[in-house]
Amino acid sequence: MTMRYAMVVAALLVALGGFEARAQQPPEGGQAAGEDKDLSINHAVVDFTLVNLPTTLRLPRHKSAFRVTHRFTRPLGEGSFGDLAADLFGFDSHAQIGLEFRFAVVSGGELRFYRTNDRTIELSGQYNFMRQGDRWPVSVTGLLSVEGLNNFKDQYSPAIGAVVSREFTERGAVFLHGVWVGNTNGLPSELADDQHTFLVGLGARLRVLPTVYLVGETALRAAGHRPGTTPVSFGIEKTVGGHAFQVNFSNSVGSTFAQVARGGLEDANWHLGFNISRKFY
């Protein structure tokens, strides 16, 4: 099963790469110039994710990046303020932790491995086939993923979609996501009316200081299985060289596409978390 989905992701990247080559046909030296641009810091889209949802930032060819996600499971609204302070605002509670590694196999195209400590593994690929610039007013990235529980042995949830972004010089960017996520219910088809979910994500990253950003996102479940509350996350982020340090607040601890599609808890409790990412270029 793992090999089959990996082959599907690889085939998508090859097909999209061929489409871009035929559509753009850059002049001699154009590809090198494009790769040089990928290596430059994009102050508007400074990282590959907002909080949980992806951005359109391009990973340079044959380069890689690593990310750690951390979501404390203790709701911030549980108990009194004294109880919360005694728990160091959730730091003493259990946490859902994720480790992510991504590698660009072609210019603008990458493969990604992500595992959380509840033994969920998400394999994905994405390709940026339209970059904002003189020719295009927006950037567009296509994505394909599949995740499985119990170390990719059970309950597979595929996802396919796209991300559109609009950058505003170096001040920030806004993002629109459209993603179909399969098997978000987890129940047999004869026991559930809706098996899948269509997400409409909205997000933004605003540069408030040269190396400080405000980020926010929400994932509206436009159709299909819609349990719990609409996932919402926001945070503050500091960049230092190739690192990005983010403290965030979410009404859910989920971070994969299927986890996000399943929503937050009914009581809409908020959780403290953080992301740490590192670019290796």
Secondary structure as the mmCIF struct_conf table of DSSP 4:
data_model
#
loop_
_struct_conf.conf_type_id
_struct_conf.id
_struct_conf.beg_label_comp_id
_struct_conf.beg_label_asym_id
_struct_conf.beg_label_seq_id
_struct_conf.end_label_comp_id
_struct_conf.end_label_asym_id
_struct_conf.end_label_seq_id
HELX_RH_AL_P HELX_RH_AL_P1 THR A 2 GLN A 24
HELX_LH_PP_P HELX_LH_PP_P1 PRO A 26 PRO A 27
TURN_TY1_P TURN_TY1_P1 GLU A 28 GLY A 29
HELX_RH_AL_P HELX_RH_AL_P2 GLY A 30 LEU A 39
BEND BEND1 SER A 40 SER A 40
BEND BEND2 HIS A 43 VAL A 45
BEND BEND3 ASP A 47 PHE A 48
STRN STRN1 THR A 49 THR A 49
BEND BEND4 LEU A 50 LEU A 53
STRN STRN2 PRO A 54 PRO A 54
HELX_LH_PP_P HELX_LH_PP_P2 LEU A 57 PRO A 60
TURN_TY1_P TURN_TY1_P2 ARG A 61 HIS A 62
STRN STRN3 SER A 64 PHE A 72
BEND BEND5 ARG A 74 ARG A 74
TURN_TY1_P TURN_TY1_P3 LEU A 76 GLY A 77
BEND BEND6 GLU A 78 GLY A 79
HELX_RH_AL_P HELX_RH_AL_P3 PHE A 81 ALA A 86
TURN_TY1_P TURN_TY1_P4 ASP A 87 ASP A 92
BEND BEND7 SER A 93 SER A 93
STRN STRN4 ALA A 95 VAL A 106
TURN_TY1_P TURN_TY1_P5 SER A 107 GLY A 108
STRN STRN5 GLY A 109 THR A 116
TURN_TY1_P TURN_TY1_P6 ASN A 117 ASP A 118
BEND BEND8 ARG A 119 ARG A 119
STRN STRN6 ILE A 121 MET A 130
BEND BEND9 GLN A 132 ARG A 135
BEND BEND10 PRO A 137 VAL A 138
STRN STRN7 SER A 139 GLY A 148
HELX_RH_AL_P HELX_RH_AL_P4 LEU A 149 PHE A 152
TURN_TY1_P TURN_TY1_P7 LYS A 153 LYS A 153
STRN STRN8 ASP A 154 PHE A 168
TURN_TY1_P TURN_TY1_P8 THR A 169 ARG A 171
STRN STRN9 GLY A 172 VAL A 181
BEND BEND11 ASN A 185 ASN A 185
BEND BEND12 LEU A 187 LEU A 187
HELX_RH_3T_P HELX_RH_3T_P1 SER A 189 LEU A 191
BEND BEND13 ASP A 193 ASP A 193
STRN STRN10 THR A 197 LEU A 209
TURN_TY1_P TURN_TY1_P9 PRO A 210 THR A 211
STRN STRN11 VAL A 212 GLY A 224
BEND BEND14 GLY A 228 GLY A 228
STRN STRN12 THR A 229 THR A 229
STRN STRN13 VAL A 232 VAL A 240
TURN_TY1_P TURN_TY1_P10 GLY A 241 GLY A 242
STRN STRN14 HIS A 243 SER A 250
BEND BEND15 ASN A 251 ASN A 251
BEND BEND16 THR A 256 THR A 256
HELX_RH_AL_P HELX_RH_AL_P5 PHE A 257 ALA A 261
TURN_TY1_P TURN_TY1_P11 ARG A 262 ARG A 262
STRN STRN15 GLY A 264 GLY A 264
TURN_TY1_P TURN_TY1_P12 GLU A 266 ASP A 267
STRN STRN16 HIS A 271 PHE A 280
#
